[in-house]
């Protein structure tokens, strides 16, 4: 189990990137949702031992990996949002190099291990191709191959599907689900669909604060019957958003369709629609942003 207790990170300024985050995460896929700048990457770097928290603790199966980061590194796989590769190396050579840097070996040697890992992430056919010829999805799978080397107990992936086309995203979903069968996989993202597809549990973070620790079903149920959809003239949208909590808008046949979260008086022409995880997430995040603006205006 991964236990995160009262985690705080304050950068010079001061900027409070994390404000007392507490989570307990069992084996399987766990989603960390939040907008850009919410504190997700700061949390991921602390878990990976790349950043020290201002206060708080992180325990992996009873070992405090903040006090003893070296004990955590041996049980950790990490795929950061930006992962650098040498473009002129082949996939196999790149992975061998990464295994050497991580100090990971195997009875048959690093080359055999690299080939086995490439097979596992469906890159065996591209092992001899230079990394510069890889698609975005192939590079992400190469990144996952190095992350799971050494059979880590915890795998942390930060924004892994950003920029992937739909086919590559689905392939990546299957790979992450397979990896989570016998370990903790922590998926940090701002893409709600990633969490809705993969994660039986999730946390929502905004401004360094934990807003929710829940399940997709419970999140949807929490706003069921309070999500409405209807047309709004483009010229009226700014005024409409001041009056209603708009979770999302889309164009349909040239019309602007708005989804709102609310109670009481419903705008004319709006009707109730089934709640989605995206509705629940956006309602929570946008309500928090509204509250912050109101506090700022009073101050």
C-alpha positions in Angstrom: 0.0 0.0 0.0 1.1 3.6 -0.7 0.3 6.0 2.1 0.7 9.7 1.6 0.3 11.7 4.8 -0.1 15.5 5.2 2.2 16.2 2.2 3.2 19.8 1.8 5.5 21.4 -0.7 6.2 25.2 -0.7 8.4 26.7 -3.4 10.1 30.0 -2.9 7.8 33.0 -3.4 6.1 31.4 -1.5 4.1 29.1 -3.7 2.2 26.3 -2.0 2.2 23.5 -4.6 0.8 20.9 -2.2 -1.3 21.7 0.9 -1.6 18.7 3.2 -2.4 15.9 0.7 -3.5 12.6 2.3 -4.1 9.4 0.3 -4.1 5.6 0.8 -3.7 3.7 -2.4 -3.9 -0.1 -2.9 -2.7 -2.2 -5.8 -4.3 -1.5 -9.1 -4.9 1.6 -11.2 -5.4 4.9 -9.3 -6.2 8.1 -11.1 -5.0 11.6 -10.1 -7.0 14.2 -11.9 -6.5 17.9 -11.9 -6.0 20.9 -14.2 -2.5 22.0 -15.3 -0.7 23.6 -12.4 -2.8 21.7 -9.8 0.2 20.1 -8.1 0.1 16.7 -9.8 3.6 16.8 -11.2 5.0 18.0 -7.9 3.4 15.1 -6.2 4.7 12.7 -8.8 8.3 14.0 -8.4 8.1 13.6 -4.6 7.0 10.0 -5.1 9.8 9.4 -7.5 12.4 10.7 -5.1 13.3 13.7 -7.3 11.9 16.3 -5.0 11.8 16.7 -1.2 8.6 17.8 0.4 8.5 20.6 2.8 6.7 18.3 5.3 4.7 15.1 5.4 5.5 11.5 4.7 5.2 8.9 1.9 5.2 5.2 2.8 5.4 2.3 0.4 4.5 -0.9 2.1 5.6 0.5 5.4 8.9 2.1 4.2 9.1 5.9 4.4 10.6 6.7 1.0 10.9 10.4 1.9 13.4 9.6 4.7 15.0 6.7 2.8 14.6 7.5 -0.9 17.2 4.9 -2.0 14.8 2.2 -0.6 12.0 3.6 -2.7 14.0 3.8 -6.0 14.5 0.1 -6.1 10.8 -0.5 -6.0 9.7 2.4 -8.3 9.1 2.8 -12.0 8.6 6.3 -13.3 7.5 7.7 -16.6 7.6 11.6 -16.4 5.6 13.9 -18.7 8.7 14.7 -20.7 11.0 11.7 -21.2 14.2 12.3 -23.2 15.6 9.7 -25.6 18.7 9.7 -27.8 17.1 9.9 -31.3 19.9 8.1 -33.1 19.9 5.0 -30.9 17.7 2.1 -31.8 14.9 1.2 -29.4 16.9 -1.8 -28.2 20.1 0.2 -27.6 18.2 3.0 -25.9 16.5 0.6 -23.5 19.8 -1.2 -22.7 21.3 2.1 -21.9 18.5 3.0 -19.6 18.7 -0.4 -17.9 22.4 0.2 -17.2 21.7 3.7 -15.8 19.0 2.2 -13.5 21.3 -0.6 -12.4 18.9 -3.3 -13.6 20.2 -6.6 -14.7 18.9 -10.1 -15.3 20.3 -13.6 -15.4 20.4 -13.6 -19.2 22.0 -10.1 -19.4 20.6 -6.6 -20.2 20.3 -7.3 -23.9 17.9 -10.2 -23.3 16.0 -8.3 -20.7 15.7 -5.3 -23.1 14.3 -7.6 -25.8 11.9 -9.2 -23.3 10.6 -5.8 -22.2 10.2 -4.6 -25.8 8.2 -7.7 -26.6 6.0 -7.0 -23.5 5.2 -3.4 -24.8 4.7 -4.6 -28.4 7.8 -3.0 -29.8 9.8 -6.1 -30.7 9.3 -5.5 -34.4 10.7 -2.0 -34.0 13.7 -2.9 -31.8 16.3 -2.2 -34.5 14.7 1.1 -35.7 16.1 4.4 -34.5 14.0 6.1 -31.8 13.6 9.2 -34.0 11.4 7.1 -36.3 9.1 6.2 -33.5 5.6 7.7 -33.2 4.5 9.4 -30.0 2.8 6.3 -28.8 5.8 4.1 -29.5 8.0 6.4 -27.5 5.6 6.2 -24.6 5.6 2.4 -24.7 9.4 2.6 -24.7 9.2 4.8 -21.7 6.9 2.3 -20.0 9.4 -0.5 -20.8 12.1 1.2 -18.8 9.6 2.1 -16.0 8.7 -1.6 -15.4 12.3 -2.9 -15.6 13.1 -4.5 -12.3 9.5 -5.4 -11.6 8.7 -2.3 -9.4 6.0 -2.3 -6.8 4.9 1.2 -7.7 4.7 2.7 -11.3 4.1 6.4 -11.6 3.0 7.7 -15.0 2.6 11.5 -15.6 0.3 12.6 -18.4 1.1 9.5 -20.5 -1.6 9.9 -23.2 -1.2 13.6 -24.0 -0.7 14.0 -27.7 -1.5 10.4 -28.6 -3.9 9.6 -31.4 -7.0 7.5 -30.5 -5.6 4.2 -31.7 -2.3 4.7 -29.7 -4.3 5.8 -26.6 -6.4 2.6 -26.6 -3.2 0.5 -27.0 -1.7 2.3 -24.1 -4.8 1.8 -22.0 -4.5 -2.0 -22.4 -0.8 -1.9 -21.5 -1.5 0.1 -18.3 -4.3 -2.2 -17.3 -2.1 -5.2 -17.7 0.7 -3.6 -15.6 -1.7 -2.9 -12.8 -2.7 -6.5 -12.2 0.0 -7.0 -9.6 1.3 -3.6 -8.6 0.2 0.0 -7.9 0.0 2.2 -11.0 -0.6 5.8 -10.3 -1.9 7.7 -13.3 -1.6 11.5 -13.2 -3.5 13.3 -15.9 -5.9 16.2 -16.8 -7.7 14.0 -19.3 -10.9 12.7 -17.7 -11.4 9.9 -20.2 -8.1 8.3 -19.2 -9.4 7.9 -15.6 -13.0 7.0 -16.6 -11.7 4.1 -18.8 -9.0 2.8 -16.5 -9.3 3.7 -12.8 -11.7 2.2 -10.2 -10.6 4.9 -7.8 -9.4 8.5 -8.3 -8.5 11.7 -6.5 -9.1 15.2 -7.7 -6.6 17.9 -6.9 -6.7 21.6 -7.5 -4.4 24.4 -6.2 -2.4 21.8 -4.3 -5.5 20.7 -2.3 -7.2 17.3 -2.4 -10.8 18.0 -3.4 -12.1 14.4 -3.6 -11.0 10.8 -3.0 -13.7 8.8 -4.7 -14.8 6.3 -7.4 -16.1 7.2 -10.8 -19.5 5.8 -9.9 -19.7 7.8 -6.7 -18.5 11.0 -8.4 -21.3 10.7 -11.0 -23.9 9.9 -8.4 -22.9 12.9 -6.4 -24.3 15.2 -9.1 -26.9 13.0 -10.7 -30.1 15.0 -11.4 -28.2 18.3 -11.3 -26.7 18.4 -14.8 -28.6 20.1 -17.5 -28.0 20.8 -21.2 -29.4 23.4 -23.6 -28.7 26.0 -26.3 -27.1 29.3 -25.5 -26.6 32.1 -28.1 -23.0 32.8 -28.6 -23.5 36.5 -27.8 -25.1 35.6 -24.5 -22.5 33.1 -23.3 -20.4 35.5 -21.1 -23.5 36.7 -19.2 -24.8 33.1 -19.0 -21.6 31.9 -17.4 -21.8 34.6 -14.7 -25.2 33.3 -13.7 -24.6 29.5 -14.0 -21.8 27.0 -13.4 -21.1 25.9 -17.0 -19.1 22.7 -17.0 -18.6 22.5 -20.7 -19.7 23.7 -24.1 -19.7 22.2 -27.6 -20.9 23.1 -31.0 -23.7 21.0 -32.7 -25.0 22.0 -36.1 -23.8 25.5 -35.6 -25.4 25.9 -32.2 -23.6 26.3 -28.9 -24.7 23.6 -26.4 -23.9 24.2 -22.8 -23.9 21.8 -19.9 -24.5 23.3 -16.5 -24.4 22.0 -12.9 -27.0 23.6 -10.6 -30.1 23.4 -8.5 -33.2 25.5 -8.3 -34.3 27.5 -11.3 -33.2 25.9 -14.5 -32.8 28.1 -17.6 -35.7 27.9 -20.2 -35.0 25.2 -22.8 -32.6 23.2 -20.6 -33.3 19.6 -19.7 -31.7 17.1 -17.3 -29.1 14.8 -18.8 -27.1 11.8 -17.3 -24.1 12.9 -15.3 -20.6 11.9 -16.5 -17.3 11.8 -14.6 -16.2 14.8 -16.6 -19.3 16.7 -15.3 -18.4 15.8 -11.7 -14.8 16.7 -12.2 -15.4 20.0 -13.9 -18.2 21.0 -11.5 -15.9 20.5 -8.5 -12.9 22.2 -10.1 -14.8 25.2 -11.5 -16.8 25.6 -8.2 -13.5 25.9 -6.4 -12.2 28.4 -8.9 -15.4 30.5 -8.4 -15.0 30.4 -4.7 -11.4 31.5 -4.9 -12.4 34.5 -7.2 -15.1 35.5 -4.7 -12.6 35.4 -1.8 -10.2 37.4 -3.9 -12.8 40.0 -4.7 -13.8 40.4 -1.0 -10.1 40.6 0.0 
